[in-house]
Amino acid sequence: MKKIILVSIIAIVAVVLVISVLAIPLSMEAKRIADAKALEEKLLSDAAALAEQKAAEEKIRCSTITESAILSGCDLSGMDLRGKNFSNSDLTGANLSGANLIEAVLTAVDFTDANLSGANLSYANLKDTVFTNTNLDGAIFVELNLSGTNLTGTSFNNVNLSGAILSGADLTDATFTGADLTDADLTGASMHNADLVGANISGANFYNADLTGANLSSVNFDNIRFENTNLTNAILVGADLSRVDFTGAILTGANLSGANLTGLDLNNLNLTGANLSGANLTGATLTGATLVNADLSNADLTNANIIGTNLHNSNLSGMNLDNQNLENTILTNANLSGVNLTGVNFRDQDLSGANLSGANLTGVNLTGVILVGTDLTNANLTGAILISADLTNANLSGANLKGADIRGMHITGTNLSGAVFDGCIGEARGTPVGNMPICKVL
């Protein structure tokens, strides 16, 4: 019996020992979990305290409005900041939408990337203020003077800027959609790629301003001064420019398709590569103007003066130039296909390389004209005067020269296939492609 009790005791002790051994790691794991949870709670508590501290510091920073204050990123929207002195302060990225900044001192303040939409800046001092990429949509200005200010990328959509002084300001990539710039002073301003769609710029002064690549579609152009203004690649599609002063302006590559340019003085202007397709140039004066590579297809030049105009390599297709005075006008390599040129006197002019295919040259005086390499396929030259004209290597295939005066006409290398010479006068000189023309008596 004693032996049995002893064995039982030993077994119990063994079980207890086993349980104890197994319990040690379990208790350690529980302690580790408890410690980790405690650490996590402490870190969260510390982070919350730090965030609360930073929020308090941020609130103090953003409520400390003094000169040279650091207010970047602060939310001051809707606040009454009338007359406050922010001079030399940093307000980059700040939100001042709807804020009252009447008579505020904003001298040399940096508003880069800030939101001032709907803010009232009437009578504010904005000398040397930086508005780069600033949102000023719907902002209110009275007696605004931003001359010489950096306004790159600034948004002035629907802003009233009537009478504003923006002379010498940098307005590169700025947007003025629907803005009122009536009587504004923009002399010498840099407005590269500015968006002025739908803006009212009547009476504004753009003297010596740079509007390269600017979009001026659907703009009110009443009494605008574009004197010495750079409008290279500017978009003026369908614009009524009949009351604009373009004296000394540069219009290289400008898009003036469908524009109204009636009666304008465009003397000596540079319109190289400009798009004037479908433009109304009735009564306009283009004496001495440069229109090299310009597109004038279907433009209306009724009663226009283009004496001495350089139209080299320009597109004049679809136009009506009957009785037009083209004295000293340069038309080399120009596209005059299908153009009505009746009544035009081309005497002694250079039309080499021009495209006159299908053109109406009935009775036209082409005496001594250089037509080297010119395309006259299917052209109507009935009764034309071609005395001593040089058509070397020209293409006259299918052309109608009935009754034309071809005395002394040079036709070496000229393509005469299918050309009609019935009733022509005189004899041509040279060796054409094909047979020499014969003036058959009708």
C-alpha positions in Angstrom: 0.0 0.0 0.0 2.8 2.4 0.9 4.4 1.6 -2.4 1.3 2.6 -4.3 1.0 5.9 -2.4 4.7 6.6 -3.1 4.2 6.0 -6.8 1.1 8.2 -6.9 3.0 11.0 -5.2 5.9 10.7 -7.6 3.4 10.8 -10.6 1.7 13.9 -9.2 5.0 15.7 -8.7 6.0 14.8 -12.3 2.7 16.2 -13.6 3.2 19.4 -11.6 6.7 19.7 -12.9 5.6 19.2 -16.5 2.8 21.8 -16.1 5.2 24.2 -14.6 7.7 23.8 -17.5 4.9 24.3 -20.0 3.5 27.4 -18.2 6.8 29.3 -18.3 6.8 30.2 -22.0 3.0 30.9 -21.9 3.5 33.4 -19.2 6.5 35.0 -21.0 4.4 35.3 -24.2 1.6 36.9 -22.3 4.0 39.4 -20.7 5.5 40.2 -24.2 2.1 40.9 -25.6 1.2 43.0 -22.6 4.4 45.0 -22.9 3.9 45.5 -26.7 0.4 46.7 -26.1 1.5 49.1 -23.4 4.3 50.4 -25.8 1.8 50.9 -28.6 -0.6 52.8 -26.3 2.3 55.0 -25.2 3.4 55.7 -28.8 -0.2 56.6 -29.8 -0.5 58.8 -26.8 2.8 60.5 -27.5 1.9 60.9 -31.2 -1.5 62.4 -30.2 0.2 64.7 -27.8 2.8 65.7 -30.4 0.0 66.4 -33.0 -1.9 68.4 -30.5 1.2 70.4 -29.6 1.9 71.0 -33.3 -1.7 72.0 -34.0 -1.4 74.5 -31.1 1.9 75.8 -32.5 0.4 76.0 -36.0 -2.6 77.8 -34.7 -0.4 80.3 -32.9 1.8 80.6 -36.1 -1.1 81.2 -38.4 -2.7 83.7 -36.0 0.5 85.8 -35.7 0.0 88.3 -38.4 3.0 90.6 -38.4 5.6 91.8 -40.9 7.8 89.0 -42.2 5.5 86.3 -40.8 5.8 82.7 -41.9 2.2 81.9 -42.9 2.8 79.3 -45.6 0.0 76.8 -45.9 -2.2 78.6 -43.3 -5.9 78.6 -43.6 -7.1 82.2 -43.4 -10.1 81.7 -45.6 -13.0 84.1 -44.9 -11.1 86.0 -42.3 -11.4 89.8 -41.8 -7.8 91.0 -42.4 -8.7 94.5 -43.4 -5.7 96.9 -43.0 -3.4 94.1 -41.7 0.4 94.5 -42.4 1.7 91.3 -44.1 4.8 93.0 -45.7 7.6 90.6 -46.5 5.5 87.7 -45.3 5.6 84.1 -46.7 2.0 83.1 -47.7 3.0 80.4 -50.2 0.2 77.8 -50.5 -2.0 79.6 -48.0 -5.8 79.6 -48.3 -7.2 83.2 -48.3 -10.3 82.5 -50.3 -13.0 85.0 -49.5 -10.8 86.9 -47.1 -11.2 90.6 -46.5 -7.9 92.2 -47.4 -9.1 95.7 -48.0 -6.3 98.3 -47.5 -4.0 95.5 -46.3 -0.2 96.0 -46.7 1.0 93.2 -48.9 4.3 94.7 -49.9 6.8 92.0 -51.1 4.5 89.2 -49.9 4.9 85.8 -51.6 1.6 84.3 -52.6 3.0 81.6 -54.8 0.5 78.7 -55.1 -1.9 80.5 -52.7 -5.7 80.6 -53.1 -7.1 84.1 -53.1 -10.3 83.3 -55.0 -13.1 85.7 -54.1 -10.8 87.7 -51.8 -11.3 91.5 -51.6 -8.0 93.2 -52.3 -9.4 96.7 -52.8 -6.9 99.5 -52.2 -4.4 96.9 -50.9 -0.7 97.8 -51.3 0.7 95.2 -53.7 4.1 96.6 -54.4 6.6 93.9 -55.3 4.0 91.2 -54.4 4.6 87.7 -55.9 1.5 86.0 -57.3 3.2 83.0 -59.2 0.5 80.3 -59.9 -1.9 82.1 -57.5 -5.6 81.6 -57.8 -7.3 85.0 -58.0 -10.5 83.8 -59.6 -13.3 86.2 -58.7 -11.1 88.4 -56.5 -12.0 92.0 -56.1 -9.6 94.8 -57.0 -10.0 98.6 -56.9 -7.2 100.9 -58.0 -5.0 97.9 -58.8 -1.3 98.5 -59.5 0.7 95.4 -60.2 3.3 97.0 -62.5 6.4 94.9 -62.7 4.9 92.1 -60.6 5.6 88.4 -61.2 2.2 86.9 -62.0 3.4 83.8 -63.9 0.7 81.2 -64.1 -1.8 83.4 -62.1 -5.5 82.8 -62.6 -7.6 86.0 -63.1 -10.7 84.2 -64.4 -13.8 86.5 -64.2 -11.8 89.2 -62.3 -12.6 92.8 -62.7 -9.3 94.4 -63.8 -10.8 97.5 -65.5 -8.3 100.3 -65.3 -5.6 98.1 -63.7 -2.0 99.0 -64.1 -0.1 95.9 -65.2 2.7 97.5 -67.1 5.9 95.5 -67.2 4.2 92.6 -65.3 5.2 89.0 -66.0 1.9 87.3 -67.0 3.4 84.2 -68.6 0.8 81.4 -68.7 -1.7 83.6 -66.8 -5.4 83.0 -67.4 -8.0 85.8 -67.9 -11.0 83.9 -69.1 -14.0 86.1 -68.8 -12.0 88.9 -67.1 -12.7 92.6 -67.5 -9.5 94.4 -68.7 -11.3 97.5 -70.0 -8.8 100.4 -70.2 -6.1 98.4 -68.5 -2.5 99.4 -68.9 -0.4 96.4 -70.1 2.4 98.3 -71.8 5.6 96.2 -71.9 3.9 93.2 -70.1 5.1 89.7 -70.8 2.1 87.6 -71.7 3.5 84.4 -73.3 0.8 81.8 -73.8 -1.7 83.9 -71.7 -5.3 82.7 -72.0 -7.6 85.7 -72.7 -10.6 83.7 -74.1 -13.8 85.7 -73.7 -12.0 88.6 -71.9 -13.1 92.2 -72.4 -10.0 94.2 -73.4 -11.6 97.2 -75.0 -9.5 100.3 -74.6 -6.6 98.3 -73.1 -3.1 99.4 -74.0 -0.7 96.6 -75.1 2.0 98.9 -76.4 5.3 97.0 -76.7 3.7 94.0 -74.8 4.7 90.4 -75.7 1.7 88.2 -76.4 3.6 85.3 -78.1 1.3 82.3 -78.3 -1.5 84.1 -76.4 -5.1 82.9 -77.0 -7.4 85.9 -77.8 -10.4 84.0 -79.1 -13.8 85.6 -78.5 -12.3 88.8 -77.2 -13.8 92.3 -77.4 -11.2 94.3 -79.4 -12.8 97.7 -79.5 -10.2 100.5 -79.6 -7.3 98.3 -78.7 -3.7 99.4 -79.1 -1.3 96.7 -80.3 1.4 99.2 -81.3 4.8 97.4 -81.4 3.1 94.4 -79.8 4.6 90.9 -80.4 1.7 88.7 -81.4 3.8 85.8 -82.8 1.7 82.6 -82.9 -1.1 84.4 -81.2 -4.7 83.0 -81.7 -7.1 85.6 -83.1 -9.5 83.2 -84.9 -12.7 85.0 -86.1 -11.8 88.1 -84.2 -13.2 91.5 -85.2 -10.0 93.6 -85.5 -11.4 96.3 -87.6 -10.8 99.0 -84.9 -7.4 97.8 -83.7 -4.1 99.7 -84.2 -1.4 97.3 -85.3 1.3 99.8 -86.1 4.7 98.1 -85.8 3.2 94.9 -84.5 4.7 91.4 -85.2 2.2 88.9 -86.4 4.5 86.1 -87.4 2.6 82.8 -87.3 -0.5 84.4 -85.9 -3.8 82.6 -86.5 -6.1 85.2 -88.0 -8.4 82.8 -89.9 -11.8 84.2 -90.4 -10.8 87.5 -88.8 -12.3 90.8 -89.8 -9.4 93.1 -90.9 -11.4 95.5 -93.1 -9.9 98.8 -93.7 -6.9 98.2 -91.5 -3.4 99.7 -92.0 -1.1 96.7 -92.1 1.7 98.4 -93.9 5.2 96.9 -93.5 4.0 94.4 -90.9 5.6 91.0 -90.5 2.9 88.3 -91.1 5.3 85.5 -92.0 3.6 82.2 -91.7 0.4 83.8 -90.5 -3.0 82.0 -91.1 -5.4 84.5 -92.8 -7.5 81.9 -94.5 -11.1 83.2 -95.0 -10.1 86.5 -93.5 -11.9 89.7 -94.6 -9.2 92.2 -95.8 -11.6 94.4 -97.7 -10.0 97.8 -98.2 -7.0 96.9 -96.0 -3.5 98.3 -96.8 -0.7 95.7 -96.9 1.9 97.8 -98.7 5.4 96.4 -98.0 4.0 93.8 -95.6 5.8 90.4 -95.4 3.5 87.4 -95.9 6.0 84.7 -96.7 4.5 81.2 -96.2 1.3 82.8 -95.2 -2.1 81.2 -95.8 -4.5 83.5 -97.5 -6.8 80.9 -99.1 -10.3 82.1 -99.6 -9.5 85.5 -98.1 -11.3 88.6 -99.4 -8.9 91.2 -100.7 -11.5 93.4 -102.4 -10.1 96.9 -102.9 -7.1 96.0 -100.7 -3.7 97.5 -101.4 -1.0 94.8 -101.7 1.5 96.7 -103.8 5.0 95.7 -102.9 3.8 92.9 -100.6 6.0 89.8 -100.2 3.8 86.8 -100.8 6.6 84.3 -101.5 5.4 80.7 -101.0 2.1 81.9 -99.7 -1.3 80.2 -100.3 -3.7 82.4 -102.3 -5.9 79.6 -103.6 -9.6 80.3 -103.9 -9.2 84.0 -104.0 -10.5 86.6 -106.5 -7.8 89.0 -107.6 -9.4 90.3 -110.7 -8.1 93.9 -111.5 -5.9 93.8 -108.5 -2.8 96.0 -108.6 0.1 93.6 -108.0 2.9 96.0 -108.8 6.2 95.0 -107.2 4.4 92.2 -105.4 6.6 89.1 -104.8 4.7 86.0 -105.8 7.5 83.4 -106.4 6.4 79.9 -105.4 3.0 81.2 -104.4 -0.1 79.0 -104.7 -2.5 80.8 -107.1 -4.3 77.7 -108.2 -7.8 78.4 -109.4 -7.5 82.1 -108.7 -9.2 84.7 -111.0 -6.5 87.0 -112.2 -8.3 88.8 -115.0 -7.3 92.4 -115.5 -4.1 92.0 -113.5 -0.9 93.5 -115.0 2.1 91.2 -114.3 4.5 92.9 -116.7 8.1 92.1 -116.0 7.3 90.3 -112.7 8.8 87.1 -111.3 6.3 84.3 -110.9 8.9 81.5 -111.1 7.8 78.3 -109.2 4.3 79.6 -108.7 1.3 77.3 -108.9 -1.2 78.8 -111.4 -2.9 75.6 -112.3 -6.5 76.2 -113.3 -6.0 80.0 -112.8 -8.0 82.4 -115.0 -5.5 84.6 -116.8 -7.7 85.6 -119.7 -6.3 88.7 -121.4 -3.6 89.2 -118.7 -0.4 91.0 -119.5 2.5 88.7 -118.9 5.0 90.5 -121.0 8.6 89.7 -119.9 7.3 87.8 -116.9 9.5 85.1 -115.4 7.5 81.9 -115.3 10.4 79.4 -114.9 9.2 76.1 -113.4 5.7 77.6 -113.0 2.7 75.2 -113.0 0.1 76.4 -115.5 -1.7 73.1 -116.1 -5.3 73.7 -117.3 -4.8 77.5 -116.9 -7.0 79.8 -119.0 -4.6 82.0 -121.0 -7.0 83.0 -123.7 -5.9 86.3 -125.3 -3.0 86.6 -122.7 0.1 88.6 -123.7 3.2 86.5 -123.2 5.7 88.5 -125.3 9.2 87.5 -124.2 7.8 85.7 -121.2 10.2 83.0 -119.8 8.4 79.7 -119.4 11.5 77.5 -119.2 10.6 74.2 -117.6 7.1 75.4 -117.0 4.1 73.1 -117.2 1.5 74.2 -119.7 -0.2 70.9 -120.2 -3.9 71.3 -120.9 -3.6 75.1 -120.9 -5.8 77.2 -123.2 -3.7 79.8 -125.1 -6.3 80.6 -127.8 -5.5 84.0 -129.3 -2.5 84.5 -126.9 0.4 86.6 -128.1 3.4 84.3 -127.7 6.0 86.3 -129.7 9.4 85.6 -128.3 8.1 83.4 -125.5 10.8 81.1 -124.1 9.6 77.5 -123.9 12.8 75.4 -123.5 11.9 72.3 -121.5 8.3 73.5 -121.2 5.5 70.8 -121.1 3.0 71.7 -123.8 1.1 68.4 -123.9 -2.6 69.0 -124.6 -2.1 72.8 -124.7 -4.3 74.7 -127.2 -2.7 77.5 -129.3 -5.4 78.0 -131.9 -5.4 81.6 -133.2 -2.3 82.6 -131.2 0.0 85.3 -132.4 3.7 85.0 -133.2 6.2 82.3 -132.6 7.8 81.0 -129.4 11.5 80.3 -129.0 13.3 77.2 -127.5 12.8 73.5 -127.4 9.7 72.4 -125.6 8.7 68.9 -124.4 6.8 67.8 -127.4 6.1 69.8 -130.6 6.5 73.6 -131.1 3.2 75.4 -130.7 1.6 76.3 -134.0 -0.7 79.3 -134.2 -3.6 77.9 -136.3 -5.8 80.5 -137.9 -9.3 80.1 -136.6 
